[in-house]
Amino acid sequence: MSKQNIPTTPLPVEPYAALVGLDWADEVHALSLCAAGSTEVERATLEQTPEALADWANGLRRRFPNGKIAVAVEQARGALLAGLSQFEHLVLFPINPKSLARFREALYPSRSKNDPVDANLLLELLGKHRDHLRPWQPDTVATRQLALLTEQRRQFVDQRTALTNQLLAHLKGIFPQALQFVGDLGSRLATDFLAKWPTLQALQQLPPAKLRQFYYGHNSRAQKLIAQRLELLKQAVPLTNDPALLGAHSLAIQTLTAQLAALRPFIEQYDTDIAQLFERHPDAPIFDSLPGAGPVLAPRLLASLGTDRRRFEKAVAVSCYTGVAPVTESSGKNQYWVHVRWSCPKFLRQSWHEFANASIKFSAWAAGAYAQFRQKMDHHEAIRKLAFKWQRIVWRMWQQCRPYDEEQYLASLRKHQSKLLAAPATQPSNR
């Protein structure tokens, strides 16, 4: 086991009026409750409706008016956690689903699973191992909204990429010249163009003046480029005239372009909302100063750390939580294995990975470090190692509420005669 995996200071065990294990389900939750000073476990079910959650939570308040109730739930976010978080007398302990699964397997090797058993296991984790659990502390509204918006935006951007790849595949089947006419398939020009003319045959029926007018209407006024496209239109030869292929592929092209066109304004709205939230956030200057972060990655990095400075006591805690730090497993005397941390928030690891990669073009020491790492490892491993170094810097900036200063960091490297300053003159080109 690596050193960072060993807990240093156990969390204090707070007294609670009752402990509850609540196993989440789509429609009906199973729960097990044990009052303080009692060994009797009360089992019940709870419907997933706002009214049922409110009645149950208010009933606990009346039953235990002088204390708080600890509730273990198998969720890090979701409707149940959101519904219960509004009640101040409930202290929520989110349990990682993998942790619960392994605890269940240790007690039930057959791997049999049902909701009442899981509720009992959650109650047992809360009652016997609460010193290893951390109660959920919600961040500020702005930070939580920023975290949700950035993650949702990325999901829709990935969806746009998938639609674009499908569109490209259909165009290659009947209209490969389309890329020369429209350029970026995700642009408004491309979707409007292909919605009108999904085949070369349809486009060649259009007078050149109408096509020139179309480009002007989409703010594409480069005369040389328009002339090249008009010449291509004159000389282009259809890949196929098979009516079966043209009919099927053209309908698919129009379907995909309609989806891309519908998705575009909402992604733009995400960009606007994220930019406005980030600009008003008190920690924005810290992350906006990072070289290469830009308007997309800076809000994602801010959300990955949050605003509670007590959340990560050391920089390595950030690296472990985000999955950037590797995991070392050992067995026997001299056998050990270092591998990527698999259990982590994948979106956060992706954010740090992308930032480290982007920083190479904007930071002298980052470019030098990457070049040195690439002499010994592949691109992705070198980027993860660079991200690990960046997290140590960003964590210190975050703790001190100070923006990044490249010259100051380079001066520190020179003072300590860092090996990062002895980088090769050129970087490996195979990335």
PyMOL commands that set and color helices and strands:
alter all, ss='L'
color gray80, all
select helices_A, chain A and resi 3-5+50-63+79-84+97-107+115-128+130-132+141-174+178-182+188-196+200-203+208-217+223-235+243-280+284-288+294-305+315-322+346-359+364-374+379-400+406-415+419-422
alter helices_A, ss='H'
color red, helices_A
select strands_A, chain A and resi 18-23+28-35+42-47+69-73+90-94+327-331+335-339
alter strands_A, ss='S'
color yellow, strands_A
deselect
rebuild
show_as cartoon
